[in-house]
Amino acid sequence: MARWEPDAAGRLREAAMALYAERGYERTTVAEIADRAGVTARTFFRHFADKREVLFAGSEELERRMVEAVLAAPESAGPMDAVAAGVLASGEFFVDRREQSRRRQAVITATPELREREFIKMASLAAAFTDALRKRGVAPEIASLAAETGVAVFRVAFDRWVADPQDADITDIMRSTLTDLSTLTA
Amino acid sequence: MARWEPDAAGRLREAAMALYAERGYERTTVAEIADRAGVTARTFFRHFADKREVLFAGSEELERRMVEAVLAAPESAGPMDAVAAGVLASGEFFVDRREQSRRRQAVITATPELREREFIKMASLAAAFTDALRKRGVAPEIASLAAETGVAVFRVAFDRWVADPQDADITDIMRSTLTDLSTLTA
């Protein structure tokens, strides 16, 4: 049996973020993260596959929630409205993760390997949106366009939120980015 | 002095494409590509840094042309119209490269490492569009949204063109994808 370790995953995440910020992602080792969190490397590996997964462990959960919202949009919703529901569903996921998201974003921006990983996650999200829209009966060529456009909105809105000096609400920013898109393409 | 090698780059590209299709990208070596093209490995390296660059050597030229078209759009053009000019400029680049583009796309789709490389190229294009729009005086948060949306249109239109059984004109497909976007976001 493992020792009693209250929220070891949370402490490991905290420790990793602090170390990535202090000395850079590439120069941080799993042993150092475990040490800072006060657990063994073995405990680290019970929670994360490697030091990269500390940063990306939430991505599947986020994608799942966003896709569910696309599928759950009213039957009457058009493709872009269904995708917008998916984008807005991310707001709930991020609402209590502002500082965490900011620090994570800074680490990713500073590390080419992580930027690439993030691109792959976004491509995965676009593919998942496309599948969800096709399940809603949207024609394939329209489904991929709506999906890719939705991911573009999500990325831009997320960047706006992370950079916002006024700490605006993420859902408000997502909504205004969707409005900006309509204005742009009118 | 090098031996006289008429269009060695072209023959190397042909040989590489044929080998990637026959035995897969990962299992093809530079020596085999050079051999098939009837040149030395030394000649290969005069034209390409490695076997991946055979597939991506045109990307910088494509990005340059697309960005120039954004910058050259009429002063009165809004951000999305300027980006649309950039997207449409790719049509000229691809018009005589249909078969080449199809084969290239098949190799990239089959190889995760190359798909990642392609994502990075698309992120680079979005960043270049953003810069070009900012030079046109577009506000930063609108510039990145228009740029990311333009790249989404480009990717979807390119996929439509490569998959099109009727061999439709690429510029027509780009235009109709832009029209689909307006309809979607109306």
Interface residues (C-beta under 8 A of the other chain):
Chain A: G78 P79 M80 R115 E116 F119 I120 M122 A123 E141 I142 S144 L145 A146 E148 T149 V151 A152 V153 R155 V156 D159 R160 T177 D180 L181 S182 L184 T185 A186
Chain B: G78 P79 M80 R115 E116 F119 I120 M122 A123 E141 I142 S144 L145 A146 E148 T149 V151 A152 V153 R155 V156 D159 R160 T177 D180 L181 S182 L184 T185 A186
